[in-house]
Amino acid sequence: MKFWNARRAGLPVKAPEGVPPPPASAAALAIAQCADGVMVADMRMRGQPIVKVNAAFEAITGYAADEAIGKNCRYLQGSDRLQPEIAEMRAALTDGRPCAVTIRNYRRDGTMFRNSLRLIPLRDDAGEVTHFVGLMRDVTHDAGIDRLTGLFDRYGLLDRLADRSAPATTALLMVKVDIVRFHEVNNGFGYDVGDALLRSVAARLATLPATAVARTGSNSFALAFELDDPSGAARVVDDILGLLKPRFVLPGASLAVQFAAGFALGAVGADALQLVRQAAAALQRSKATSAYPPQAFVDADERDARNRIRLASELQMAAGNQELLFHYQPQVDLGTGQLVGAEALLRWNHGAFGLQPPARFIGVAEETGAILEIGAWGLRTLATHAAEINRSRHTPICFSLNVSVMEFMQRDMVAAVRRVLAETGCRAEWLTLELTENLMITEPANIRRAFENLRNLGVGISIDDFGTGYSNLRYLESFPLSEIKVDRSFVHDVAHSVAKRVIVESIIKLGAALDIRVVAEGIETEAERAIMRTLGCTVGQGYLFAAPLDEPGFRRLLNDGLILQEAWDARRLLTMLDRG
């Protein structure tokens, strides 16, 4: 039997006396025609090199036979050497016993594939292992495997964890990671770049010593770790985020990507699905927090997750129930202190949860499609308000409104705006539509035409949070913008950051050269106002001037007229006294 094992591998082994060997051509033919990849390693030689492969091996790996022979099979693992399965393989090779694992391997072109690998020892007449035969099968597209990245999918993750056992003292750490604003990559650079980013993220995550790594959503990943010391959970999460911090160099783009993360701890025997849900709930808190710090699961996260489901259901009726409203944040001329405009900030006055900011529900609205009704309500409401406010004003106030990309993709925005202007009596120049950089989708010609038609009507077009997305400067050239808004992250503490000052100054100069108004967001100190003004920015908004006001408060501000100017003069006086 030992002889036939060796013969099946096509190895030169002397036939036992009296036993006729099968024809050599038959053994070679069997290996050549095998649907599985076959590789044979000689355990007697230094480095245990591969000495034979078949055509299926070449097809699966992309390596020709002469490129594989002479190498240790470890080369197929690339730099992905921390997989738990590797230790299992190493032990089997040492013990001379068969084993079966599913492991991440890498083709000649660098792409990852899931290798369902069986290792079979071959022995000589003395019982010594002379060779190992590896039978490999690409199961990347099998059930439980994510086709794009080669990682587990959510079902494969749960199956993997169900198959694991560990000491009772071991803790299971579940980590959920999201690419922040991933849709902007797809929209701004195209789905090919988005897919390349997902594969690159997966490749980095695959190098971690995790029990399982999975892609569980369009831009979501889950990682499971077995920890002897649960107190090290936060350090593991920091290591993950540190691994993801360097820029991703992709075909057609080089991106610095932000990630949000949530994690949960449980015993190894705990319900894995429950841990995944808890980590996902903590992830939502990370995504809702400025700068997206990693968050550990707390009991309140489950309550928030249930509330989120309830919000999604009730959001469909929010506009019809008259629960939506605007708060208005004044925009001020940085030179004179005069009120020149206001940004309309959406709020949802929920009967049970109270006043909800847009960050709490806009994402849900886009996921459910409710954003279309909300957007239509907002446009009509703001146009009506602008018409009422400006009817008796000598110098009109311009109002800006955030618009979702879905509205441009799923409705004729030009026709909708034209109809609202006609029905409310609002003049086009009193309205500005604000769009985050994610509007720049893979079919810019359609968006460009819409922008041009809106500008021809007289409606302003503004890019909000400029400089924080994945766009590039070609948008300033390609689209007929009337305004760009410098994100508050560049304005904050600009007095103490040379880099921020240089960035802001560059944006302002670009705006001036292209005849695009620049608005500075988030001005909170007199120093920030003074620097913005010195750099050439003419308009700003922020808590230095006023917090967002409800409609009655905003009307009082307009009616009193001098409140803002008096406060401005008082600040200027204090500044002069401080100087001297």
C-alpha positions in Angstrom: 0.0 0.0 0.0 2.9 2.3 0.8 4.2 1.6 -2.7 1.0 2.4 -4.4 0.7 5.7 -2.4 4.1 6.7 -3.7 3.2 5.5 -7.2 0.0 7.6 -7.2 2.2 10.7 -6.7 4.3 9.7 -9.7 7.4 9.3 -7.5 10.3 7.0 -8.4 9.9 4.2 -5.8 11.1 0.6 -6.3 8.3 -1.9 -6.7 8.0 -4.7 -4.2 9.2 -8.0 -5.6 6.5 -9.9 -7.4 4.2 -6.8 -7.7 4.0 -5.4 -11.2 4.0 -1.6 -11.1 1.3 0.2 -13.0 2.6 1.9 -16.1 4.5 5.2 -15.3 2.4 6.9 -18.0 -0.8 5.9 -16.1 0.4 7.6 -12.8 1.5 10.7 -14.7 -1.8 10.7 -16.6 -3.8 10.4 -13.4 -2.0 13.4 -11.8 -2.2 15.5 -15.0 -6.0 14.9 -15.3 -6.8 15.4 -11.7 -9.3 18.3 -11.3 -7.7 19.3 -8.0 -4.3 21.0 -7.9 -1.6 18.6 -7.0 1.8 19.5 -5.5 4.3 17.0 -4.1 7.0 18.1 -1.7 10.1 16.1 -0.9 10.5 16.0 2.9 14.0 14.5 2.6 15.5 17.5 0.9 16.6 20.7 2.5 13.8 23.2 2.5 11.3 20.5 1.6 10.8 21.8 -1.9 8.0 21.1 -4.3 9.2 18.5 -6.8 6.0 18.0 -8.9 2.8 19.9 -9.7 0.0 19.3 -12.2 -1.8 21.5 -14.7 -4.6 22.2 -12.2 -2.1 23.6 -9.8 -0.8 26.0 -12.5 -4.4 27.0 -13.4 -5.3 27.7 -9.8 -2.1 29.6 -8.7 -1.0 31.1 -12.0 2.5 29.7 -11.5 4.0 27.6 -14.2 5.5 24.3 -13.0 9.1 25.5 -13.5 8.3 28.5 -11.2 6.9 26.4 -8.4 9.3 23.4 -8.4 12.2 24.0 -6.0 10.2 26.4 -3.8 8.8 25.6 -0.4 5.0 25.7 -0.6 5.0 28.5 2.0 5.6 30.9 -0.9 1.8 30.6 -1.7 1.1 32.3 1.6 2.9 35.5 0.6 3.2 37.6 3.8 0.0 36.2 5.2 1.8 34.0 7.8 -0.3 34.5 10.9 -3.2 32.3 9.9 -4.1 29.8 12.7 -4.3 27.1 10.0 -0.6 27.4 9.4 0.2 26.1 12.8 -2.1 23.2 12.2 -0.3 22.4 8.9 3.1 22.7 10.5 2.2 20.3 13.3 0.9 17.7 10.7 4.1 17.9 8.7 6.1 17.4 11.9 4.0 14.5 13.1 3.8 12.9 9.6 0.0 12.8 9.7 -2.6 13.9 7.2 -4.6 17.1 7.8 -7.2 19.3 6.0 -7.4 23.0 6.3 -8.9 26.0 4.3 -6.2 28.6 4.0 -5.7 31.9 2.3 -3.2 31.6 -0.6 -2.1 34.1 -3.2 -1.9 33.7 -7.0 1.0 34.9 -9.1 -0.8 38.2 -9.8 -1.2 38.8 -6.0 -4.9 38.1 -5.8 -6.0 36.0 -2.9 -7.9 32.7 -3.1 -9.3 30.3 -0.6 -7.5 27.0 -0.8 -9.2 23.9 0.6 -6.0 21.9 1.2 -5.5 18.3 2.1 -2.0 17.1 3.1 -1.3 13.4 2.7 2.0 11.8 3.9 3.8 9.2 1.7 6.1 6.7 3.5 8.8 4.3 2.3 9.1 0.7 3.3 10.7 1.6 6.6 7.7 3.8 7.5 9.6 7.1 7.1 7.8 10.0 5.5 9.5 10.8 2.2 7.0 13.1 0.6 3.8 15.0 1.3 1.1 15.3 -1.4 -1.0 18.4 -1.3 -4.4 18.3 -2.9 -5.7 21.9 -3.4 -9.1 23.2 -4.5 -10.0 26.9 -5.0 -13.2 27.3 -2.9 -13.2 31.1 -3.1 -16.6 31.1 -4.7 -18.1 28.4 -2.5 -20.8 29.0 0.1 -19.5 30.9 3.1 -16.8 32.8 1.1 -17.0 36.4 -0.1 -16.3 36.3 -3.9 -14.7 39.8 -4.1 -12.2 39.5 -1.2 -11.8 35.8 -0.6 -12.6 36.3 3.1 -15.4 34.5 4.8 -18.8 36.0 4.4 -21.1 36.4 7.5 -22.2 32.8 7.2 -18.7 31.5 6.8 -17.7 33.5 9.8 -20.3 31.9 12.0 -19.5 28.4 10.7 -15.8 29.0 11.4 -16.5 30.1 15.0 -18.9 27.2 15.5 -16.1 24.8 14.6 -13.5 26.3 17.0 -12.9 25.2 20.5 -10.6 26.8 23.1 -10.0 26.7 26.9 -12.8 28.0 29.0 -10.5 30.9 30.2 -10.1 32.2 26.7 -12.2 35.2 25.6 -13.6 35.8 22.2 -13.1 39.3 20.8 -15.4 40.4 18.0 -14.4 43.5 16.1 -16.5 45.2 13.4 -14.8 47.7 11.1 -16.4 50.0 8.5 -14.9 52.1 5.8 -16.2 55.6 6.5 -18.0 57.3 3.6 -17.1 54.4 1.3 -19.9 55.4 -1.1 -17.8 58.4 -2.0 -15.1 56.2 -3.3 -17.6 54.4 -5.6 -19.2 57.7 -6.6 -16.1 59.7 -7.0 -13.7 57.2 -8.6 -15.9 54.4 -9.8 -16.8 50.9 -8.6 -13.5 49.4 -9.9 -11.5 51.6 -7.5 -14.1 50.8 -4.7 -13.6 47.1 -5.3 -9.8 47.5 -5.4 -10.0 49.3 -2.0 -12.1 46.5 -0.5 -9.6 43.9 -1.7 -6.7 45.9 -0.3 -8.4 46.3 3.1 -9.1 42.6 3.1 -5.5 41.8 2.3 -4.2 43.9 5.2 -6.8 42.4 7.6 -5.8 38.9 6.5 -2.3 39.4 7.9 -3.6 39.7 11.4 -3.5 36.6 13.8 -7.3 36.4 13.8 -9.3 33.2 14.3 -11.6 34.4 11.4 -11.8 37.5 9.1 -14.9 38.2 7.2 -16.5 40.7 4.9 -20.0 41.1 6.4 -21.4 44.0 4.3 -20.7 46.2 1.4 -18.0 48.1 3.3 -18.0 46.2 6.6 -15.5 43.7 8.0 -15.6 41.4 11.1 -12.7 39.9 12.8 -12.7 37.3 15.7 -9.7 36.9 18.0 -9.1 34.4 20.9 -7.6 36.3 23.8 -6.0 34.8 26.9 -6.2 38.3 28.5 -9.5 40.2 27.8 -7.9 43.4 29.0 -5.9 43.4 25.8 -9.0 43.9 23.6 -8.5 47.6 23.1 -4.9 47.1 22.1 -5.9 44.6 19.5 -8.4 47.0 18.0 -5.8 49.8 18.0 -3.5 47.4 16.1 -6.2 46.8 13.5 -6.7 50.5 12.9 -3.0 51.1 12.9 -2.6 48.5 10.1 -5.3 50.3 8.1 -3.9 53.8 8.6 -1.3 54.0 5.8 -2.7 55.3 2.4 -4.1 52.7 0.0 -2.4 53.0 -3.4 -4.9 51.7 -5.9 -5.1 51.7 -9.7 -6.2 55.2 -10.5 -6.2 56.6 -6.9 -4.2 57.0 -3.7 -6.5 57.3 -0.8 -6.2 58.0 2.9 -9.2 56.2 4.3 -10.9 56.6 7.7 -12.4 53.6 9.5 -14.9 53.3 12.3 -14.7 50.3 14.7 -16.8 48.7 17.4 -16.0 45.6 19.5 -17.5 43.2 21.9 -16.1 40.5 24.3 -17.6 37.1 25.2 -16.6 33.6 26.1 -15.4 31.3 23.3 -18.6 29.3 23.7 -20.8 32.4 23.6 -23.3 33.0 20.8 -21.2 34.2 18.0 -24.1 35.9 16.2 -24.9 37.8 19.4 -21.3 39.0 19.6 -21.4 40.1 16.0 -24.6 42.1 16.7 -23.1 43.7 19.8 -19.9 44.7 17.9 -22.1 46.1 15.1 -24.1 48.2 17.7 -20.9 49.6 19.1 -19.8 50.3 15.6 -22.8 52.5 15.1 -21.7 54.6 18.0 -18.3 54.9 16.5 -19.8 56.1 13.2 -21.9 58.7 15.0 -18.9 60.1 17.0 -16.6 62.8 15.6 -13.3 61.4 14.4 -14.8 57.8 14.6 -12.9 56.5 17.7 -13.3 52.7 18.3 -16.1 51.9 20.8 -16.5 49.0 23.1 -20.0 47.5 23.4 -22.1 48.7 26.3 -25.7 47.6 27.1 -27.1 50.9 25.9 -25.9 50.1 22.3 -28.5 47.4 22.0 -31.2 49.8 23.0 -29.8 52.3 20.5 -29.9 49.6 17.8 -33.5 48.9 18.5 -34.3 52.6 18.5 -32.6 52.9 15.1 -34.9 50.2 13.7 -37.9 52.1 15.1 -36.6 55.4 13.6 -36.4 53.8 10.2 -40.0 52.7 10.4 -41.3 56.0 11.7 -39.2 58.2 9.5 -41.4 57.3 6.5 -44.2 59.3 8.2 -42.2 62.2 9.6 -42.9 64.7 6.9 -46.6 63.9 6.7 -46.9 64.2 10.5 -45.2 67.6 10.4 -42.4 66.5 12.6 -39.6 67.9 10.5 -38.3 71.5 10.9 -35.3 73.7 10.2 -32.9 75.4 12.5 -31.0 78.3 10.9 -27.3 79.1 11.4 -26.5 82.7 10.3 -23.8 83.4 7.8 -21.9 86.6 8.4 -19.8 89.0 6.3 -16.4 88.7 8.1 -15.5 92.3 7.3 -18.7 94.1 8.4 -20.4 91.6 10.7 -23.6 91.9 8.6 -25.9 88.9 8.3 -25.8 87.8 4.6 -27.3 84.3 4.7 -28.2 81.3 6.7 -27.8 77.5 6.4 -31.0 75.6 7.0 -30.2 72.6 9.2 -32.7 69.8 9.3 -34.2 68.5 12.6 -36.7 65.8 13.4 -38.9 66.5 16.4 -39.7 62.8 17.2 -42.5 62.3 19.6 -40.6 59.8 21.8 -36.9 60.6 21.2 -37.2 64.4 21.1 -35.3 66.7 18.7 -33.0 64.5 16.5 -30.0 66.0 14.5 -29.6 64.9 10.9 -26.6 62.6 11.7 -29.1 60.5 13.7 -31.5 59.8 10.8 -30.2 61.0 7.4 -28.3 57.7 6.8 -31.4 55.8 7.7 -33.5 58.0 5.4 -31.1 57.2 2.5 -31.1 53.5 3.2 -35.0 53.4 3.2 -35.6 55.8 0.4 -37.4 58.3 2.8 -34.9 60.9 1.8 -36.8 61.7 -1.4 -39.9 62.7 0.5 -37.8 64.5 3.1 -35.9 66.4 0.4 -39.0 67.5 -1.4 -40.5 68.7 1.9 -37.3 70.6 2.7 -37.0 72.3 -0.6 -40.6 73.6 -0.6 -40.4 74.6 3.1 -37.2 76.6 2.7 -38.3 78.3 -0.5 -41.6 79.3 1.3 -39.5 80.6 4.2 -37.1 82.5 2.0 -40.0 84.2 0.1 -41.6 85.3 3.4 -38.3 86.6 4.9 -37.2 88.5 1.8 -40.5 89.9 0.8 -40.0 93.1 2.8 -36.1 93.2 3.0 -34.1 95.7 1.0 -31.1 93.3 1.1 -32.2 89.7 0.7 -30.9 86.8 2.7 -29.7 83.8 0.8 -30.6 80.4 2.3 -28.7 77.2 1.7 -30.0 73.6 2.0 -28.2 70.3 2.1 -29.3 68.0 -0.7 -28.7 64.2 -0.9 -27.1 62.6 -3.9 -30.1 60.3 -4.2 -32.3 63.2 -5.1 -30.1 64.0 -8.1 -30.0 60.3 -9.1 -33.7 59.5 -8.7 -35.5 62.7 -9.6 -35.3 65.6 -12.1 -34.0 68.2 -9.7 -34.1 71.0 -12.2 -37.8 70.5 -12.8 -38.5 70.1 -9.1 -36.7 73.4 -8.3 -38.3 75.3 -11.1 -41.8 74.1 -9.9 -41.1 75.0 -6.3 -39.9 78.5 -7.3 -43.0 79.1 -9.3 -45.4 77.9 -6.6 -43.8 79.7 -3.7 -42.7 83.0 -5.2 -39.1 82.4 -4.1 -36.4 83.9 -6.3 -33.8 81.5 -7.5 -30.9 83.6 -6.2 -32.2 83.3 -2.7 -31.5 79.5 -2.7 -28.3 77.6 -2.6 -28.1 73.8 -2.8 -25.3 72.3 -0.7 -23.9 69.0 -1.7 -21.1 67.0 -0.1 -18.3 65.8 -2.4 -20.0 62.4 -2.7 -22.2 63.9 -5.4 -19.4 63.5 -7.9 -20.5 60.1 -9.2 -19.2 58.0 -12.1 -21.5 59.7 -14.6 -20.5 63.4 -14.1 -22.0 64.5 -17.4 -25.5 64.0 -16.0 -24.7 65.9 -12.9 -22.9 68.7 -14.8 -26.0 69.3 -17.0 -28.2 69.5 -13.9 -25.8 71.9 -12.2 -25.6 74.1 -15.3 -29.4 74.2 -15.7 -29.8 75.1 -12.0 -27.1 77.8 -12.3 -28.9 79.2 -15.4 -32.0 79.4 -13.2 -30.0 81.5 -10.8 -29.8 78.8 -8.0 -26.5 78.6 -6.2 -24.5 75.4 -6.0 -22.2 74.8 -3.1 -19.8 72.0 -2.1 -20.1 71.4 1.6 -17.2 70.1 3.8 -14.7 70.8 1.1 -11.4 69.0 1.5 -12.7 66.2 3.6 -13.9 63.8 0.9 -12.3 61.6 -1.7 -12.7 64.2 -4.5 -9.9 66.2 -6.2 -9.5 69.7 -7.5 -10.8 68.8 -11.0 -14.3 69.3 -9.6 -13.6 73.0 -9.3 -12.9 73.1 -13.0 -15.6 70.6 -14.1 -18.7 71.9 -12.3 -20.3 75.3 -12.3 -20.1 76.0 -8.6 -21.0 79.2 -7.0 -19.6 78.4 -3.5 -17.3 76.1 -1.6 -17.4 75.7 2.2 -14.2 75.1 4.1 -14.8 72.3 6.5 -14.7 73.2 10.2 -11.9 70.7 10.8 -9.5 73.1 8.9 -10.9 76.2 10.6 -10.6 74.9 14.1 -7.4 76.0 15.8 -6.1 77.4 12.6 -4.3 80.0 14.7 -1.9 77.3 16.0 -1.5 75.2 12.8 0.7 76.3 10.0 -0.6 73.3 7.9 -4.2 74.2 8.3 -3.5 77.9 7.4 -1.7 76.9 4.2 -4.6 74.6 3.2 -7.2 77.2 3.9 -5.3 79.9 2.1 -4.9 77.6 -0.9 -8.7 77.0 -1.0 -9.5 80.7 -0.7 -7.1 81.6 -3.5 -8.6 78.9 -5.8 -12.0 80.2 -5.1 -11.0 83.8 -5.9 -9.3 82.7 -9.1 -12.4 80.8 -10.2 -14.9 83.4 -9.0 -16.3 81.0 -6.4 -17.4 82.3 -3.0 -15.6 80.7 -0.1 -17.5 80.2 3.3 -15.6 79.2 6.4 -17.5 76.8 8.7 -17.2 76.4 12.4 -15.6 79.8 13.4 -15.7 79.8 17.2 -13.0 82.3 18.2 -12.1 85.9 17.3 -8.6 84.6 16.2 -10.2 82.2 13.8 -12.4 85.0 12.3 -9.4 87.4 12.0 -7.2 84.8 10.2 -10.0 83.8 7.8 -10.5 87.5 7.0 -6.8 88.0 6.6 -6.5 85.1 4.2 -9.2 86.6 2.0 -12.3 84.7 3.1 -15.4 86.9 3.1 -18.1 84.9 4.7 -18.2 82.7 7.8 -20.5 80.8 10.1 -20.1 79.4 13.5 -20.7 79.8 17.2 -18.7 83.0 17.4 -21.7 84.6 15.6 -24.6 82.4 16.6 -25.7 78.9 17.3 -28.4 77.4 15.0 -31.7 79.1 15.8 -35.2 77.8 15.5 -37.5 79.8 13.2 -38.9 82.1 15.8 -35.4 82.8 17.1 -34.0 83.5 13.7 -36.9 85.9 12.9 -36.2 87.8 16.2 -32.6 88.1 15.1 -33.6 89.6 11.8 -36.2 91.9 13.3 -33.9 93.2 16.0 -31.3 93.9 13.3 -28.6 95.4 15.5 -28.1 92.4 17.9 -25.5 90.8 15.7 -23.8 94.1 14.9 -23.7 95.2 18.5 -22.2 91.9 19.6 -19.6 92.3 16.8 -18.7 95.8 17.9 -18.4 94.6 21.5 -16.0 91.9 20.4 -13.9 94.3 18.3 -13.7 96.7 21.3 -12.6 93.9 23.6 -10.0 92.9 21.1 -8.6 96.4 20.9 -8.5 96.7 24.7 -6.7 93.4 24.9 -4.1 94.7 22.4 -3.4 97.8 24.2 
